[in-house]
Amino acid sequence: MNTVLEAKNINKHFRKPVDFHVLKDISFNVKKGEFASIMGKSGCGKSTLLYILSTMDTDYEGNLYLNEELVTGKDHKELSRIRNEHIGFVFQFHYLLSEFSVIENVMLPAKKLGLKSEEEIIHDAQQKLDMLNIGNLAKKRASRISGGEKQRVAIARALINNPSILMGDEPTGNLDSYNAENVFQIFKKLKEEEGLSLLVVTHDIDFAKRTDRIIVMEDGRILPD
Ligand SMILES: Nc1ncnc2c1ncn2[C@@H]1O[C@H](COP(=O)(O)OP(=O)(O)OP(=O)(O)O)[C@@H](O)[C@H]1O
């Protein structure tokens, strides 16, 4: 099985106000089609790790590989391209542009990547919305849909460039149990039907238990399986 993401001996320090060794020698990988979750107590370093793995934070020691290519050390512009092309990210809050329509929000990362025509991007965005059963909301303003629908739009936006891996930082943390289950089922379907890899930080043990693998963090380290 191909390795989609690999972290090798990742260490990170916050230097201020005092030196704080927040991530301690983190090594693990995510294979193609694997749905992994990260759990651990508040403050153990989950979000810090996810920001490094998604290439948003470059201030760390160690090596990060995406699709078996070393990304550590690449410049800002190159990282932005890699991120746009290979990584989808879903946060606890949807961060949609409320004045824009649903489909316009979904189209944004594809426009930024700039590889396709407007018509192709509209087609792809509608297809993602249809896949998530919210195709009928395409023309609605993002401010006029429910919280669960907003999170599904955020997932469609994260998928628009057909990433190799979808990362989530508590993507169900702000949802009621019905909508949280809905998001879980979407992730499962993406794994099973599209062969997508997923890496999701969660505090929800019932969610984590149903993923392929739980990566447990404690005090900046990953505990052995
Ligand atoms: N910019 C920073 N400077 C110094 N310390 C920081 C900074 N950002 C985060 N920390 C500390 O690093 C530790 C890890 O934070 P992080 O947000 O990664 O934890 P987490 O496991 O995601 O927690 P939660 O589950 O509450 O979201 C915490 O102790 C936090 O206070």
The ligand as a MOL file (V3000), in Angstrom:
LIG
                    3D

  0  0  0     0  0            999 V3000
M  V30 BEGIN CTAB
M  V30 COUNTS 31 33 0 0 0
M  V30 BEGIN ATOM
M  V30 1 N 2.1670 29.6890 20.2060 0
M  V30 2 C 2.3440 28.9610 21.3210 0
M  V30 3 N 3.3130 29.3020 22.2140 0
M  V30 4 C 3.5120 28.5690 23.3200 0
M  V30 5 N 2.7940 27.4750 23.6690 0
M  V30 6 C 1.8010 27.0910 22.8130 0
M  V30 7 C 1.5260 27.8170 21.6000 0
M  V30 8 N 0.4910 27.2040 20.9860 0
M  V30 9 C 0.1360 26.1450 21.7540 0
M  V30 10 N 0.9190 26.0850 22.8590 0
M  V30 11 C 0.8690 25.0480 23.9020 0
M  V30 12 O 1.2370 23.8180 23.3040 0
M  V30 13 C 0.4980 22.7440 23.8780 0
M  V30 14 C -0.1750 21.9560 22.7780 0
M  V30 15 O -1.2360 22.7270 22.2030 0
M  V30 16 P -2.2380 22.1030 21.1350 0
M  V30 17 O -3.1900 23.1700 20.7480 0
M  V30 18 O -1.4490 21.4470 20.0700 0
M  V30 19 O -2.9680 20.9930 22.0170 0
M  V30 20 P -4.2100 20.0590 21.6490 0
M  V30 21 O -3.8070 18.6770 22.0130 0
M  V30 22 O -4.6340 20.2980 20.2360 0
M  V30 23 O -5.3120 20.5790 22.6660 0
M  V30 24 P -6.9280 20.6640 22.5350 0
M  V30 25 O -7.4060 19.2540 22.5670 0
M  V30 26 O -7.3250 21.4390 23.7380 0
M  V30 27 O -7.2330 21.3740 21.2440 0
M  V30 28 C -0.4460 23.3770 24.8880 0
M  V30 29 O 0.1220 23.2320 26.1600 0
M  V30 30 C -0.5280 24.8170 24.4520 0
M  V30 31 O -0.7800 25.6400 25.5500 0
M  V30 END ATOM
M  V30 BEGIN BOND
M  V30 1 1 1 2
M  V30 2 1 2 3
M  V30 3 2 2 7
M  V30 4 2 3 4
M  V30 5 1 4 5
M  V30 6 2 5 6
M  V30 7 1 6 7
M  V30 8 1 6 10
M  V30 9 1 7 8
M  V30 10 2 8 9
M  V30 11 1 9 10
M  V30 12 1 10 11
M  V30 13 1 11 12
M  V30 14 1 11 30
M  V30 15 1 12 13
M  V30 16 1 13 14
M  V30 17 1 13 28
M  V30 18 1 14 15
M  V30 19 1 15 16
M  V30 20 2 16 17
M  V30 21 1 16 18
M  V30 22 1 16 19
M  V30 23 1 19 20
M  V30 24 2 20 21
M  V30 25 1 20 22
M  V30 26 1 20 23
M  V30 27 1 23 24
M  V30 28 2 24 25
M  V30 29 1 24 26
M  V30 30 1 24 27
M  V30 31 1 28 29
M  V30 32 1 28 30
M  V30 33 1 30 31
M  V30 END BOND
M  V30 END CTAB
M  END
